[in-house]
Amino acid sequence: MSSAPSAGIFQPLKADDPEIVGGYRLAAVLGAGGMGKVYLSYTPGGRPIAIKVIRSEFSEDPEFRRRFQQEVRSAERVQGLYTAPVIDSDTEGSQPWLATAYVPGPSLAHAVAHHGALPSRSVLLLAVGVAEALTVIHGAGIVHRDLKPANVLLASDGPRVIDFGIARAADSTALTNTGVSIGTPAFMAPEQASTGTITPATDVFALGQIAAFAAIGSSVYGDGPSHAVLYRIVHEDPDLSGLPEELRPLVTRCLSRDPADRPALTEVIALCNEAAGTEPLRQGEDWLPRAVAGSITERVHLLPAPAPTPPPKPATPVPTEVSAQPPAPSAPPAPTAAPAHAAPTQAAPARPGQATVPTGYGTPQPYAQPPRQQPAYGQPTYPQPPRPQPAYAQPTYSQPTYAQPGWGQPGYRPAPTKPKRTGLIVTLSVVGAVIGLAVLGSLLPDGDKGNGAAGSPGGTGGSSASPGKAQKPVDPQPVSYKGVDMPGSHQLMLADNPPRPAEDPEGSGVHYGKGDLFYYRDTTFGKDEFGTDNGKLVLLNNSEKGSLATCRAVTRFTEKITLDQLTVGSEVCVLSDAGHIAVATYRGKSGAKESSQYITLDLTIWRNAEEAKKDD
């Protein structure tokens, strides 16, 4: 077994990590990615689970929430032998999350990085398992979109495909504005990298990439900047020189540029069985090399115990009323004469919100009693002020059992008189009048709303804002994209989210295309151009700050700017005929020795900032 430590897989919770998600107490951090953070937890019965908590940037996007809910509902129907099933989720809370069964094994990416390439038989069993998983996933109407070595876990009895379909929830939402990348460039299909078209065949291409990666130990399209890898995927053949001969038919068919030429998943399984020869493929405990299998055992032994549940907080004792009077007799005394004992030093408190009228029977009566004449008790009497009779019946309350001191005894304080609610009635009347005026005003013709008399809502003495005046439209919020690499002879559209450079689909060249922005490489005269076929450009001076207001004000329009006019940090206003406005900040050009030439831009886009221009 490799000496690479596995203990770092289970990281302790940090101060900014939640302790509980959806009722599950978290035990450790399993990892983090572009869409969120993954935690280890346990079901009430002690089964380990993995909980992915979606990043707050995603949860604030309503389009993401809609798609995430759809994808989770679809994922809950996937119950294949080679998938990690969804067991719980919350798509509507303040921070969405998804819980799946925990797989105690390394990802394919981790296993290859620490133990090297897998033998051919392990690769064939890996491909068969992933193909079966994709069959179930596609059967639920889901295309994975982000199938890569990090999303294939190696369990003791076969592979497990995870995170299926979740990448679609983040596709074409505002989340990618912050530079979050959904999908791994090295494992994208050509159609995914160029046009964004996604079909089940896209996952078959990724399956071929995964099989080659497992057998060789690296990507067949090489490493480097994402734009360079994507260019090779679209235009160049994969490097299969290190691939074992028995795996070539499988990998070559899966990596066909044309999706129609790729095999169906049933054909993938048939190709794997043909490559296995006379020995049939059967998943078992020995499907992985001993070093990788040993890391699975090590993970099981290192699995953190469930986090202890804190003891429940003791219930706050409810205070009870203690009477200063002796216990009441079992039978009330006859109300014939005043008791001879001395008056108590403190009267028993009345319950909050309850006014009572004392009697000689030791039981406080509800406040809703008519005024009565105070009987003589032999003690000095005090005149009782008349009490107003409420217009509604008072609720009854359970009564205390202590004796009430006689009326007129020293130390007894009469219950306060309830205040009248005159202010509340007046306030409600005023609010009703205002609402009535507003409704009446809304029924008037538009021409009358701004011509009221002085002091009226629409007159000179009313509010300074005239209801009849049209409100100024609100400017759209800017959306930023950092580090957009645009290869030569590529164009992009500002309406796309994210704006993805692509070749002209009609083959007419970027000079005659329809791109809002294009980068044209002049290999003859070296005058590389940055231009637009769908609007106007303005190269801003150093004193001009790139903003929506600036781009609306400047008028030095052009359609092309040569790169020798730009320096790092130069800003260009882009005003597309579709009504979108952008500030493109030039960040430089690729080196002369790199395999592909490109420029790098930062884009800030105000979509639909102006009315679109109609075609002549």
C-alpha positions in Angstrom: 0.0 0.0 0.0 1.2 3.5 -0.8 2.6 5.6 2.0 0.4 8.5 1.0 -1.6 9.4 4.0 -5.4 9.2 3.9 -6.1 10.9 7.2 -6.3 14.3 5.5 -9.5 13.1 3.7 -11.6 13.8 6.8 -11.0 17.4 7.7 -12.4 18.9 11.0 -15.1 21.5 10.8 -14.0 25.1 10.8 -15.6 28.1 12.4 -17.6 29.0 9.3 -18.9 25.5 8.7 -22.4 24.7 10.0 -22.8 22.1 12.7 -26.2 20.8 11.5 -27.7 20.7 8.0 -31.3 19.6 7.6 -31.3 17.9 11.0 -28.0 16.0 10.2 -25.1 16.7 12.6 -21.9 17.1 10.6 -18.8 15.1 11.5 -16.1 16.2 9.1 -15.4 18.0 5.8 -14.9 15.7 2.8 -14.0 18.3 0.2 -15.1 21.4 -1.7 -15.7 22.2 -5.3 -17.1 24.9 -7.7 -20.7 24.3 -6.6 -20.3 23.8 -2.9 -18.8 22.0 0.1 -19.2 18.3 1.0 -19.6 17.1 4.6 -19.7 13.7 6.3 -22.7 12.9 8.4 -24.7 9.9 9.6 -28.3 8.8 9.5 -30.1 8.2 12.8 -29.4 4.5 12.2 -25.6 5.1 11.9 -25.1 4.9 8.1 -22.6 7.4 6.8 -23.8 9.9 4.2 -22.3 12.7 2.2 -24.0 16.0 2.3 -23.3 18.6 -0.4 -24.2 22.1 0.7 -24.6 24.5 -2.3 -22.7 27.7 -2.3 -24.6 30.8 -1.3 -23.9 32.4 -4.7 -25.8 29.7 -6.4 -28.7 29.6 -3.9 -29.4 33.3 -4.5 -30.0 32.7 -8.2 -33.7 31.8 -8.8 -32.9 30.1 -12.1 -30.4 27.8 -10.4 -33.0 27.0 -7.7 -35.6 26.0 -10.3 -33.1 23.8 -12.2 -31.6 22.3 -9.0 -35.0 21.3 -7.8 -35.8 19.6 -11.2 -32.4 17.8 -11.3 -32.7 16.6 -7.7 -36.2 15.2 -8.3 -34.8 13.4 -11.4 -31.7 12.2 -9.5 -33.9 10.6 -6.8 -35.2 8.2 -9.4 -31.7 6.9 -10.2 -31.2 3.7 -8.2 -28.4 1.9 -10.1 -25.9 -0.4 -8.6 -23.0 1.8 -9.8 -24.4 5.2 -8.5 -24.5 6.8 -5.1 -28.3 7.2 -4.5 -29.8 10.4 -3.3 -31.4 9.8 0.0 -32.5 13.3 1.2 -32.4 17.0 0.0 -33.7 20.5 0.6 -34.1 22.6 -2.5 -36.1 25.4 -1.1 -34.2 26.3 2.1 -32.0 29.4 2.5 -29.0 27.2 1.4 -29.9 24.1 -0.7 -28.3 20.8 0.0 -28.3 17.2 -1.2 -27.5 14.0 0.7 -26.2 10.8 -0.9 -24.9 7.5 0.3 -21.3 7.8 1.4 -18.9 5.7 -0.7 -15.8 4.7 1.4 -13.3 4.8 -1.5 -11.0 7.2 -3.3 -12.0 8.9 -6.5 -10.3 7.7 -9.7 -8.4 11.0 -9.8 -7.0 10.4 -6.3 -6.2 6.8 -6.9 -4.2 7.5 -10.1 -2.4 10.4 -8.5 -1.3 8.3 -5.5 -1.0 4.8 -7.0 -0.5 5.4 -10.8 -2.3 3.9 -13.8 -4.6 0.9 -13.4 -4.1 -2.4 -15.1 -6.2 -3.1 -18.2 -8.6 -5.5 -16.5 -9.4 -2.9 -13.8 -9.9 -0.3 -16.6 -12.4 -2.6 -18.4 -14.3 -3.3 -15.2 -14.3 0.5 -14.5 -15.7 1.2 -18.0 -18.4 -1.5 -17.7 -19.5 -0.1 -14.3 -19.6 3.5 -15.5 -21.5 2.4 -18.7 -24.2 0.7 -16.5 -24.4 3.8 -14.3 -24.9 6.1 -17.3 -27.6 3.7 -18.6 -29.6 4.3 -15.5 -28.8 8.0 -15.4 -29.8 8.6 -19.0 -32.9 6.5 -18.4 -34.0 9.0 -15.8 -33.7 11.8 -18.4 -30.4 13.1 -17.1 -27.2 13.9 -18.9 -24.3 14.0 -16.4 -22.4 16.9 -18.2 -19.5 16.8 -15.8 -18.3 13.1 -15.9 -14.6 13.2 -14.8 -12.2 11.1 -12.7 -13.1 13.2 -9.6 -16.8 12.2 -10.0 -16.1 8.4 -10.2 -15.5 6.8 -6.8 -13.8 3.4 -6.4 -15.6 1.1 -4.0 -14.6 -2.4 -3.1 -17.3 -3.9 -5.3 -17.0 -1.6 -8.3 -17.1 2.1 -9.3 -19.7 4.7 -8.3 -20.7 7.7 -10.4 -21.7 10.7 -8.4 -22.9 14.3 -9.0 -25.0 13.3 -12.0 -27.1 16.1 -13.5 -26.2 18.6 -10.8 -24.0 20.6 -13.2 -27.0 21.4 -15.4 -28.5 23.4 -12.6 -25.6 25.8 -12.7 -25.4 25.9 -16.5 -26.6 29.2 -18.1 -27.3 30.9 -14.8 -25.8 34.0 -13.3 -23.5 32.0 -11.1 -20.9 31.7 -13.8 -20.6 35.5 -13.8 -18.3 35.2 -10.8 -15.8 33.0 -12.7 -17.1 29.7 -11.4 -16.4 27.0 -13.9 -18.9 24.3 -14.4 -17.5 21.3 -16.2 -13.8 20.3 -16.5 -12.3 21.4 -19.8 -9.9 18.3 -20.1 -13.0 16.0 -20.1 -15.4 18.0 -22.2 -16.7 16.7 -25.5 -16.0 18.8 -28.7 -19.6 19.8 -29.0 -19.7 20.8 -25.4 -16.5 22.9 -25.7 -17.6 24.7 -28.9 -21.4 25.0 -29.3 -22.6 23.9 -25.9 -24.8 21.1 -27.4 -25.4 18.4 -24.8 -26.6 14.9 -25.5 -26.1 11.5 -23.9 -23.3 11.0 -26.4 -21.5 13.8 -24.6 -21.2 11.4 -21.6 -19.9 8.6 -23.8 -17.0 10.9 -24.9 -16.2 11.5 -21.2 -16.3 7.8 -20.5 -13.7 7.2 -23.2 -11.6 10.0 -21.6 -11.9 8.4 -18.2 -10.9 4.9 -19.5 -7.8 6.4 -21.2 -6.9 8.4 -18.1 -7.2 5.3 -15.9 -5.0 3.3 -18.2 -2.3 5.9 -19.0 -2.4 8.0 -15.9 -2.9 11.4 -17.6 -5.3 13.1 -20.0 -5.0 12.2 -23.7 -5.4 15.8 -24.7 -2.6 17.1 -22.5 -2.4 19.7 -19.8 -2.1 23.5 -19.8 -4.5 26.5 -20.0 -8.1 25.5 -20.4 -8.4 27.3 -23.8 -5.5 25.3 -25.1 -6.9 22.0 -24.0 -10.3 22.8 -25.4 -8.7 23.8 -28.7 -7.0 20.4 -28.9 -10.2 18.6 -28.1 -12.1 20.3 -30.9 -9.4 20.3 -33.6 -6.7 17.7 -32.8 -6.5 13.9 -32.3 -5.9 12.5 -28.8 -2.5 11.1 -27.9 -3.1 7.4 -27.4 0.5 6.3 -27.6 0.6 5.0 -24.0 -2.8 3.2 -24.3 -2.6 -0.6 -24.1 -3.6 -2.2 -27.4 -6.6 -4.1 -26.1 -8.2 -0.8 -25.0 -7.8 1.0 -28.3 -11.1 0.0 -30.0 -13.1 1.1 -26.9 -11.3 4.4 -26.4 -11.1 5.3 -30.1 -14.8 4.8 -30.7 -15.8 6.8 -27.6 -13.5 9.7 -28.6 -15.0 10.2 -32.0 -15.5 14.0 -32.7 -18.9 13.3 -34.3 -21.4 12.3 -31.6 -23.2 10.1 -34.1 -20.1 7.9 -34.5 -19.8 7.2 -30.8 -21.1 3.8 -29.5 -24.2 3.4 -27.5 -23.7 2.3 -23.9 -24.7 -1.3 -24.8 -22.0 -1.3 -27.4 -19.5 0.0 -24.8 -20.2 -2.9 -22.6 -19.9 -5.3 -25.6 -16.5 -3.7 -26.6 -15.3 -4.2 -23.0 -16.2 -7.9 -23.0 -14.5 -8.4 -26.3 -11.3 -6.8 -25.0 -11.4 -9.1 -21.9 -11.1 -12.1 -24.1 -12.0 -15.5 -22.8 -12.1 -14.4 -19.2 -15.5 -12.9 -18.5 -15.8 -9.6 -16.7 -17.1 -10.0 -13.1 -17.0 -7.3 -10.4 -15.5 -8.6 -7.2 -13.3 -7.7 -4.3 -10.2 -8.2 -6.5 -11.2 -5.8 -9.3 -8.6 -3.2 -8.1 -4.9 -3.4 -7.5 -3.9 -4.2 -3.9 -2.6 -0.8 -3.1 -5.9 0.9 -4.1 -7.9 -1.7 -2.3 -5.8 -1.1 0.8 -6.6 2.6 0.7 -10.3 1.7 0.8 -9.8 -0.4 4.0 -7.8 2.4 5.5 -10.6 4.9 4.8 -13.1 2.6 6.5 -10.9 2.4 9.6 -10.3 6.2 9.7 -14.0 7.1 9.3 -14.8 9.6 12.0 -17.4 8.6 14.6 -20.8 10.4 14.5 -20.6 13.8 16.2 -22.1 13.6 19.7 -25.5 15.0 20.2 -25.5 17.7 22.9 -27.7 17.0 25.9 -31.1 18.8 25.8 -31.2 22.1 27.6 -33.1 21.9 30.9 -36.5 23.3 30.7 -36.9 26.8 32.2 -39.0 26.5 35.4 -42.3 28.3 35.2 -42.7 30.6 38.2 -45.7 29.9 40.3 -47.7 32.4 42.2 -47.2 32.2 45.9 -49.9 33.7 48.1 -49.0 35.6 51.2 -52.3 34.4 52.6 -52.9 31.2 54.6 -54.6 28.4 52.7 -58.3 29.0 52.0 -60.7 26.9 54.1 -62.4 24.0 52.4 -65.8 25.8 52.5 -66.1 29.5 52.0 -67.3 31.4 55.1 -70.7 32.9 55.1 -70.6 36.6 54.1 -72.2 37.9 57.3 -69.4 39.8 59.0 -65.9 40.9 58.5 -63.2 38.6 59.7 -61.6 39.6 63.0 -58.0 38.9 62.0 -55.6 41.7 61.1 -55.2 42.8 57.5 -52.3 41.1 55.6 -49.2 43.1 55.0 -49.2 42.4 51.2 -52.1 41.6 48.9 -51.8 38.6 46.6 -50.8 39.7 43.1 -53.3 39.6 40.3 -52.4 37.7 37.2 -51.0 39.9 34.4 -53.6 41.3 32.1 -56.5 40.3 34.5 -58.4 42.8 36.5 -60.6 41.5 39.3 -63.2 42.7 41.7 -62.8 41.4 45.2 -65.6 39.8 47.2 -65.8 38.4 50.6 -65.5 34.8 49.4 -61.8 34.7 48.7 -62.2 34.2 44.9 -61.3 36.9 42.4 -64.2 37.4 40.0 -63.8 38.4 36.3 -63.6 42.1 35.6 -66.8 42.1 33.6 -69.0 42.7 36.7 -71.5 45.6 37.0 -70.7 48.2 39.6 -72.0 47.3 43.0 -72.5 48.9 46.3 -69.7 48.1 48.8 -71.0 46.3 51.8 -69.9 47.5 55.3 -67.4 45.2 57.0 -66.8 47.1 60.1 -63.6 48.5 58.7 -63.1 52.0 57.5 -64.6 52.1 54.0 -63.3 53.9 50.9 -65.6 55.1 48.2 -65.4 52.9 45.1 -65.2 54.9 41.9 -67.7 53.7 39.2 -66.1 51.5 36.6 -67.0 51.7 32.9 -68.7 48.6 31.6 -66.8 47.0 28.7 -68.8 46.4 25.5 -67.7 42.8 25.2 -67.6 39.8 27.4 -64.3 39.1 29.2 -62.7 35.7 29.0 -62.7 33.6 32.1 -59.5 32.4 33.8 -58.7 29.7 36.2 -58.7 31.3 39.6 -56.1 31.1 42.4 -57.0 29.4 45.6 -55.8 32.1 48.0 -58.2 34.3 50.0 -58.7 37.8 48.8 -58.6 40.5 51.4 -61.8 42.3 52.1 -62.5 45.5 50.1 -61.6 48.5 52.0 -58.8 46.8 54.0 -55.5 48.7 54.3 -53.0 47.7 51.7 -55.5 46.7 49.0 -55.0 48.5 45.7 -58.0 48.7 43.4 -57.5 47.3 39.9 -56.6 50.0 37.3 -59.2 51.1 34.8 -58.7 49.9 31.3 -57.7 52.7 28.9 -60.0 53.5 26.1 -58.9 52.7 22.6 -59.8 56.1 21.1 -56.4 56.6 19.5 -56.5 53.2 17.8 -59.9 53.9 16.3 -58.8 57.3 15.0 -55.7 55.8 13.5 -57.6 53.1 11.7 -60.1 55.7 10.4 -57.2 57.8 9.0 -55.6 54.8 7.3 -59.0 53.8 5.8 -59.4 57.3 4.4 -55.9 57.3 2.8 -56.6 53.9 1.2 -59.9 55.1 -0.1 -58.3 58.2 -1.6 -55.6 56.0 -3.3 -58.2 53.7 -4.8 -60.2 56.7 -6.0 -57.1 58.3 -7.5 -56.2 55.1 -9.4 -59.7 55.2 -11.1 -59.1 58.7 -12.5 -57.9 59.1 -16.1 -54.1 59.6 -16.4 -54.6 63.2 -17.5 -56.4 64.1 -14.3 -53.9 62.6 -11.8 -51.3 65.3 -12.1 -53.8 68.3 -12.1 -55.1 68.2 -8.6 -55.6 71.3 -6.5 -53.0 72.6 -4.1 -52.7 70.3 -1.2 -54.1 67.3 -3.0 -51.9 64.3 -3.8 -51.5 65.4 -7.4 -51.5 69.2 -6.9 -48.7 71.7 -6.2 -49.1 71.3 -2.5 -48.8 67.5 -2.5 -45.9 65.2 -3.0 -43.0 66.4 -5.2 -43.2 63.2 -7.2 -45.9 63.5 -9.9 -47.9 60.3 -10.2 -48.7 61.1 -13.9 -45.0 61.3 -14.8 -43.4 58.2 -16.3 -40.7 56.6 -14.1 -37.2 56.5 -15.5 -36.3 52.9 -16.4 -34.0 51.2 -14.1 -30.6 50.3 -15.5 -29.7 46.6 -15.7 -27.2 45.2 -13.2 -23.7 44.6 -14.5 -22.5 41.0 -14.9 -18.7 40.4 -14.8 -16.6 37.6 -16.3 -12.9 37.4 -15.5 -10.2 35.9 -17.7 -12.2 35.1 -20.9 -9.6 33.6 -23.3 -10.6 34.2 -27.0 -8.6 32.2 -29.5 -7.8 33.6 -33.0 -10.7 33.5 -35.5 -13.2 33.1 -32.7 -16.2 35.2 -31.7 -18.6 35.6 -28.8 -22.1 36.9 -28.1 -22.8 39.2 -25.1 -26.2 37.6 -24.6 -24.6 34.2 -23.8 -24.2 33.3 -20.2 -21.3 32.8 -19.9 -20.1 34.3 -23.2 -18.1 31.4 -24.8 -15.8 32.1 -27.7 -16.6 29.9 -30.7 -15.8 29.7 -34.4 -18.3 31.2 -36.8 -20.9 28.3 -37.2 -21.7 29.4 -40.8 -18.0 29.1 -41.8 -18.0 32.6 -43.3 -15.2 33.8 -41.0 -15.4 36.2 -38.1 -15.0 39.2 -40.3 -18.4 38.4 -41.9 -20.1 36.7 -39.0 -22.6 38.0 -36.5 -20.4 38.1 -33.3 -20.7 41.0 -30.8 -16.9 40.6 -30.4 -14.3 38.8 -32.5 -10.5 38.3 -32.5 -9.0 38.0 -36.0 -5.4 36.9 -36.5 -3.8 38.4 -39.6 -0.9 35.9 -40.2 0.2 37.8 -43.3 0.7 41.3 -42.1 0.5 40.7 -38.3 -2.2 43.2 -37.8 -4.4 41.2 -35.4 -7.8 42.8 -34.9 -10.3 43.1 -32.1 -13.7 44.0 -33.6 -17.4 43.6 -33.9 -19.8 42.5 -36.6 -22.9 43.4 -34.6 -22.5 46.9 -33.3 -19.9 49.6 -32.5 -16.7 49.9 -30.4 -15.1 52.8 -28.6 -11.5 52.7 -27.3 -11.6 54.7 -24.1 -8.9 57.2 -23.1 -6.9 56.7 -19.9 -9.0 59.5 -18.3 -12.3 57.8 -19.1 -13.6 55.2 -16.7 -15.3 52.2 -18.2 -18.9 52.3 -17.1 -22.5 52.2 -18.5 -22.8 56.0 -18.4 -19.4 56.5 -20.2 -20.3 53.9 -22.9 -23.6 55.7 -23.5 -21.9 59.1 -23.8 -18.9 58.5 -26.0 -19.3 58.7 -29.8 -15.9 57.8 -31.3 -17.3 54.8 -32.9 -15.4 52.2 -34.9 -15.8 48.5 -35.7 -12.2 47.3 -35.5 -9.3 48.0 -33.2 -5.8 46.6 -33.9 -4.0 45.0 -31.0 -1.1 47.4 -31.3 -3.5 50.1 -30.1 -4.1 48.2 -26.9 -2.0 47.9 -23.7 -2.7 45.8 -20.7 -5.6 47.4 -18.9 -7.1 49.2 -22.0 -10.9 49.4 -21.9 -13.2 49.2 -24.9 -16.9 50.0 -24.9 -18.9 47.5 -26.9 -22.4 48.6 -28.0 -24.2 45.7 -29.7 -27.2 46.2 -32.1 -29.1 43.7 -29.8 -29.1 46.4 -27.1 -26.3 45.0 -24.9 -23.5 47.2 -23.6 -20.1 45.9 -22.3 -16.7 47.1 -21.2 -14.0 44.8 -22.4 -10.7 45.1 -20.5 -7.7 43.8 -22.4 -5.5 41.6 -20.2 -2.9 40.5 -22.8 -2.0 38.0 -25.4 -0.6 34.5 -25.3 3.1 33.9 -25.8 4.5 33.3 -29.2 5.7 29.8 -28.3 2.3 28.6 -27.1 0.5 26.1 -29.4 -2.6 28.3 -29.8 -2.8 32.1 -29.9 -5.4 33.9 -27.9 -6.2 37.2 -26.1 -7.5 37.4 -22.6 -10.4 39.8 -21.7 -12.3 40.8 -18.6 -15.9 41.5 -19.6 -18.5 43.6 -17.7 -21.9 43.4 -19.5 -25.1 45.3 -19.1 -27.7 43.1 -20.9 -30.6 44.9 -22.6 -29.4 48.3 -21.6 -30.8 49.8 -24.8 -33.5 49.0 -27.2 -32.4 46.6 -29.9 -31.9 48.0 -33.4 -34.2 46.6 -36.0 -32.7 45.2 -39.2 -33.1 47.4 -42.2 
